[in-house]
Amino acid sequence: MIEITPIEVQEKLKMNKTIHLIDVREVDEVKERKIAQAIHIPLGLLEFRMHELDKDIEYTMVCRSGGRSGRAVQLLEAHGFKVVNMVGGMNDWEGPVE
C-alpha cells in the first residue's frame, strides 16, 4: 500500500499540484471539518459509488486516523484503481479545512 503523510498532501496543495482526495469518514465527522478539495464518499458507500471514479486518476484516501482509508485503498486496489493512503488522517492534518 502506497502511503502519504498529511504534510506531503499539504505541500502538494500549496504547490497547486493536482491531488484527488476522497474522504471516507462518516457524515457527522465530515460536518465537523473537511479538507476543502476532498470529495466525501463514506467507506460504507464506496463499493456502490466506484463507478463515479476514473481508473486513470490516482486518488488519495482520507479518514480520521488512516485505518478506514487503508481499507478503502485495499478495496479500490482490488478493483484496479490507483490509490494512496493518507496515514495519520485528519488527526494529523494541520492544513486548512472547511
Backbone hydrogen bonds in HBPLUS format (Angstrom, degrees):
<---DONOR---> <-ACCEPTOR-->    atom                        ^
c    i                          cat <-CA-CA->   ^        H-A-AA   ^      H-
h    n   atom  resd res      DA  || num        DHA   H-A  angle D-A-AA Bond
n    s   type  num  typ     dist DA aas  dist angle  dist       angle   num
A0085-ASN N   A0002-ILE O   2.93 MM  83  6.32 167.8  1.94 150.4 152.5     1
A0004-ILE N   A0085-ASN O   2.89 MM  81  6.11 150.4  1.98 151.5 151.6     2
A0087-VAL N   A0004-ILE O   2.96 MM  83  6.17 136.0  2.16 152.0 164.4     3
A0009-VAL N   A0005-THR O   3.06 MM   4  6.43 154.5  2.12 151.9 159.3     4
A0010-GLN N   A0006-PRO O   2.89 MM   4  6.14 162.2  1.92 151.0 155.7     5
A0011-GLU N   A0007-ILE O   2.94 MM   4  6.19 154.5  2.00 147.6 154.4     6
A0012-LYS N   A0008-GLU O   3.05 MM   4  6.30 157.8  2.10 145.5 150.8     7
A0013-LEU N   A0009-VAL O   2.98 MM   4  6.29 160.9  2.02 154.6 159.7     8
A0014-LYS N   A0010-GLN O   2.89 MM   4  6.11 157.2  1.94 150.4 156.8     9
A0015-MET N   A0011-GLU O   3.02 MM   4  6.23 145.1  2.15 144.7 153.5    10
A0017-LYS N   A0012-LYS O   2.88 MM   5  5.13 162.1  1.91 160.1 155.1    11
A0016-ASN N   A0013-LEU O   3.03 MM   3  4.94 157.5  2.09 106.0 109.5    12
A0060-THR N   A0020-HIS O   2.71 MM  40  5.94 167.0  1.72 160.2 163.5    13
A0039-ILE N   A0021-LEU O   2.91 MM  18  6.18 167.1  1.92 143.8 143.8    14
A0022-ILE N   A0060-THR O   2.88 MM  38  6.16 156.4  1.93 156.1 157.8    15
A0062-VAL N   A0022-ILE O   2.83 MM  40  5.98 152.9  1.91 157.2 154.9    16
A0023-ASP N   A0039-ILE O   2.74 MM  16  5.97 159.8  1.78 156.6 163.8    17
A0041-ILE N   A0023-ASP O   3.00 MM  18  6.08 157.9  2.05 148.4 155.5    18
A0024-VAL N   A0062-VAL O   2.83 MM  38  6.10 162.5  1.86 174.8 174.7    19
A0043-LEU N   A0024-VAL O   2.98 MM  19  4.73 149.2  2.08 132.1 123.0    20
A0029-GLU N   A0026-GLU O   3.08 MM   3  5.41 125.3  2.39 105.7 119.4    21
A0030-VAL N   A0026-GLU O   3.12 MM   4  6.43 157.8  2.17 155.8 162.5    22
A0031-LYS N   A0027-VAL O   2.97 MM   4  6.21 147.5  2.07 151.1 160.5    23
A0032-GLU N   A0029-GLU O   3.24 MM   3  5.45 132.8  2.47  98.3 109.6    24
A0098-GLU N   A0034-LYS O   2.75 MM  64  5.45 154.9  1.81 152.8 160.8    25
A0038-ALA N   A0035-ILE O   2.94 MM   3  5.47 158.2  1.99 121.5 128.6    26
A0045-LEU N   A0042-PRO O   2.83 MM   3  5.43 152.5  1.91 119.8 128.6    27
A0046-LEU N   A0042-PRO O   3.14 MM   4  6.27 122.3  2.49 146.6 161.0    28
A0046-LEU N   A0043-LEU O   3.20 MM   3  5.12 149.4  2.30 100.6 109.6    29
A0048-PHE N   A0045-LEU O   2.97 MM   3  5.37 127.3  2.25 108.3 122.1    30
A0049-ARG N   A0045-LEU O   3.06 MM   4  6.27 121.6  2.42 145.8 161.7    31
A0049-ARG N   A0046-LEU O   3.08 MM   3  5.09 145.8  2.20 100.5 110.8    32
A0052-GLU N   A0049-ARG O   2.93 MM   3  5.64 163.7  1.96 121.8 127.2    33
A0053-LEU N   A0050-MET O   2.91 MM   3  5.42 163.3  1.93 119.3 124.9    34
A0057-ILE N   A0054-ASP O   3.12 MM   3  5.60 168.3  2.13 118.0 121.3    35
A0059-TYR N   A0082-LYS O   2.92 MM  23  6.38 159.1  1.97 151.6 153.6    36
A0084-VAL N   A0059-TYR O   2.81 MM  25  6.22 143.1  1.95 155.5 164.4    37
A0061-MET N   A0084-VAL O   2.79 MM  23  6.12 165.4  1.81 174.4 172.6    38
A0086-MET N   A0061-MET O   3.03 MM  25  5.97 162.3  2.06 163.8 165.3    39
A0090-MET N   A0063-CYS O   2.83 MM  27  6.21 155.7  1.89 148.2 155.5    40
A0091-ASN N   A0064-ARG O   2.84 MM  27  5.74 155.0  1.90 165.1 161.6    41
A0088-GLY N   A0065-SER O   3.10 MM  23  4.54 126.5  2.40 133.1 126.1    42
A0070-GLY N   A0066-GLY O   3.11 MM   4  5.93 135.5  2.32 121.8 132.5    43
A0070-GLY N   A0067-GLY O   3.12 MM   3  5.04 122.0  2.47  91.7 106.4    44
A0071-ARG N   A0067-GLY O   3.10 MM   4  6.52 147.9  2.21 144.5 152.7    45
A0072-ALA N   A0068-ARG O   2.88 MM   4  6.20 151.2  1.96 147.2 156.0    46
A0073-VAL N   A0069-SER O   2.88 MM   4  6.12 150.1  1.97 143.3 151.0    47
A0074-GLN N   A0070-GLY O   3.08 MM   4  6.38 160.1  2.12 146.3 150.6    48
A0075-LEU N   A0071-ARG O   3.00 MM   4  6.25 160.3  2.04 149.0 154.0    49
A0076-LEU N   A0072-ALA O   2.95 MM   4  6.15 172.9  1.95 155.7 157.2    50
A0077-GLU N   A0073-VAL O   2.80 MM   4  5.88 162.6  1.83 155.2 160.9    51
A0078-ALA N   A0074-GLN O   3.07 MM   4  6.12 152.4  2.15 141.7 148.5    52
A0079-HIS N   A0076-LEU O   2.97 MM   3  5.11 143.6  2.10 101.0 112.3    53
A0081-PHE N   A0076-LEU O   2.99 MM   5  5.26 167.0  2.00 141.4 138.3    54
A0080-GLY N   A0077-GLU O   3.02 MM   3  5.07 164.0  2.04 110.8 111.7    55
A0089-GLY N   A0086-MET O   3.29 MM   3  5.67 154.0  2.36 120.4 127.4    56
A0092-ASP N   A0088-GLY O   3.26 MM   4  5.23 138.5  2.44 121.7 127.9    57
A0092-ASP N   A0089-GLY O   3.13 MM   3  5.77 144.3  2.26 113.1 120.7    58
A0093-TRP N   A0090-MET O   3.24 MM   3  4.70 150.9  2.33  90.7  99.3    59
